Amino acid sequence: MIDINLISQEYVKCVADRSRIYMITHYLKTYDATQRKEVPFDLFPRQRDLCAYLADSQDVITTKPRQAGITTTCGAFIACEIALASPESPLTILVIGNTLDLAQQMVTKIKNFLFQLPRWFWGEEYFDVNPDDPKNKEKVFEICNQKELVLKNGCRVVARSSGPDASRGVGGVTYLIFDEAAFIEKGKDVYASALATVSTGGHVIMISTPNGK
């Protein structure tokens, strides 16, 4: 049986914590290569710092070593933002990678985190007899593929490869994410072109391993 009072209390906790740390650590899992299985997403200190910055800053640049879990943390944060978004104010996320495959990997991370969230995040109309059935999970999506996610609450996630037309057809972006930003060819031009999508007050997140000095 679903305890509505408990759900309400948990939802309030998730909304109140703008860093989304509570939501990530209580509801999401990530793959641990050392254990070869999914484990609770217990954030490391630097990952917690990133979540705090994402909550409080309009623009964030993160230079990271490989295998630091920064891209995964960013994907978890975005998934939480999407799950808490109101249909009256849906979010649009544009992910630009130095390759299309890289951008699609971020979209896949976001999708997988969304699948992990309890059904009550989406409203009582999405409760199912068997919530683990993949067909039931996908009911929260209007579109669900490697290049684009569109959810029932109106949120949209789009993957694009870098280039002068990377942002074409995507407007009113809430989060503009550049993955491996230092490796994007003609990065300044790509950034300048895409910047118009967040002109109404969106956020810019740039993530990258170092490219030389």
PyMOL commands that set and color helices and strands:
alter all, ss='L'
color gray80, all
select helices_A, chain A and resi 4-16+21-27+45-56+70-84+100-116+119-122+124-126+134-140+181-183+187-198
alter helices_A, ss='H'
color red, helices_A
select strands_A, chain A and resi 29-32+37-40+59-63+92-97+141-144+148-151+156-161+175-179+203-208
alter strands_A, ss='S'
color yellow, strands_A
deselect
rebuild
show_as cartoon
